[in-house]
Amino acid sequence: MSSKERSAALLVEMISNLEALLIKEGLEQEDATRVAQETVDQVRKDFGGEQFYFPRGDSLDVSLSHHKIYAKFRGHNHVELAKEFNVSVTHVYRIVKTITDLEKARRQPELF
C-alpha cells in the first residue's frame, strides 16, 4: 500500500469512527455522516501535511478517571470508590487531596 493510499485509508477510518460514535450518541445517519466528514475535513485542512505524534492518551485517561473519582466523592465513600475504580483507598485519598488543592488554588489565588 502506497503512502497516499495509507493516508486516504486513515482519513476514511477517522470518518467511519466518528460517524459510529455520533450515531451511538443519537444522531441520525445522514447528520452523523455529514458531521464526521466536516470534522475530518477541518482536521485535514488544519493539520494536513504536518507530521506529528498522535498520543494514545494514557495520561488523559488517568486524569479523566481521577476527576470521575473526585466527582463521586461524598466525604465518606473512599472504600467504595477504591473498589469501583480498582485503586487503593490511599490512592483515592491522594486523588481527592490533589484535586481539592488544585480547585482551591484556582478559586483562591495567592494574594502576593
N, C-alpha and C positions, 0 to 999 in steps of 0.2 A: 504494500500500500504506500503510495507516494505521500509526501508531506502535505500536499494540497488536499488529498483525499482524507488524510487523518484529521486535518483542520476542519474540513466540511463535516466529517462524522462527529467530531466533538461538538460543533455548533448544533447539529441535528439532535444529538443526545441531550444537550442542555435544554433545547426547546421541548423535547419529549418529557424530560424530568420535571420541568417547570409546569408544563401542561397537566401532567398527572397530579402534581401537588395542588394546583389550582382547582382541578375537578374534585379532588378529595376535600377541599375546603368549601365546596358548594357552588363553584362557578359552572355555568353551562359550558358544554364542549366548545361551542363557537367562540365564546368570550375567553375561555381558558387558552385556546389556540392563539387568538389574537394577542392577548396579554403576554403569553410566553414568547411569541415571535417578536413583539415590540421590545420586550425586556432584553432578549438575547441580541437583537439588532442594536440597541443602545449600548450594551456592553461591548459589542463588536466595534461600534463607532468610537467609543471612548478609549478602548484598550487594544484595538486591532493593530497588529504588527509589533506590539511590545512583547518582550519575553519577561515573564515574571513567575515566581514560585507561588503556587496556589496552595496555601496551607491546609492541612487536614482539619484544623480547628480544634485540636485537643484542648488547648487552653481555654477556648471559648466554651467548650462543653463543660469543663470544670467550673468555670465562672458561672455559667447558667445554672448548673447543679447547686452551687453554693447559694445563689440567690433564691432558688426554689426552697432550699432548706431554711434560709432566713425568713422567707415569706410565710412558711408554715409554722415557724417557731412561735410558741404561745407562752413561753416563760417557764414551762414545766414539762415539756414533752421531748426532752433531749434523747431519752432512750427510744421512744417511738420513732423519732426522725432517724436515729442511727440505724435502726432496723430497716426502715423504709428505703433509705439511700445506701445501705450496705457500707456504712462507715462506722468508726468507733464513736462512742459517746464523747470522748475527749476531742475528737475532730469536730463534732457538732458544736461543742463549747467554743473551740478556736474559731470556727466559721462565724458564729454569732458575734463573738467579740470583735473580730476583724471588721465585719460589715457594719456593726454598730459604731465602731470608732470612725470608719470612713464616712458614714452618714452624719455623724456628729460634726466631723471636720468640714463636711460640705455645707451643713446648715449654720455652723457657728465658726466662721473663720477667725483666726487669731487676730487680736487687736494690734499687736505690734510686730 
